[in-house]
């Protein structure tokens, strides 16, 4: 398992244990997990964003902390939030993170996540020129999300 996945899992476990709010001290968490503090920053900025349903607050200084709060929304509101956050371009890695977050929040089941991942993966776009792939991937992802609202 990659370190970023381990950090994300640890933070998600904290969020589950603490009713959707976790307060972490970056250096302490890095020591606990055996990584560098910048790895914690990377995970928070890439996987715990408002687009993915989180509010992140930080306070610097000796008693500083990072507080992550899961936004409580309906399934439909969360899906629309993701649709609006995708934009005109979506790379494979970001699509995978979004799918994993949706799966973790039980917005989709494992079978649906696998089907969506197949439609968003690089193999689906091998015949498409590289410069168009991320745009097409974003359009396909948004259309799949909108279809989820109907069911």
HELIX and SHEET records of a PDB file:
HELIX    1   1 UNK A    3  UNK A   17  1                                  15    
HELIX    2   2 UNK A   26  UNK A   33  1                                   8    
HELIX    3   3 UNK A   37  UNK A   47  1                                  11    
HELIX    4   4 UNK A   50  UNK A   52  5                                   3    
HELIX    5   5 UNK A   75  UNK A   86  1                                  12    
HELIX    6   6 UNK A   92  UNK A  104  1                                  13    
HELIX    7   7 UNK A  110  UNK A  120  1                                  11    
HELIX    8   8 UNK A  122  UNK A  125  5                                   4    
HELIX    9   9 UNK A  130  UNK A  150  1                                  21    
SHEET    1   A 3 UNK A  21  UNK A  24  0                                        
SHEET    2   A 3 UNK A  65  UNK A  70 -1                                        
SHEET    3   A 3 UNK A  54  UNK A  59 -1                                        
END                                                                             
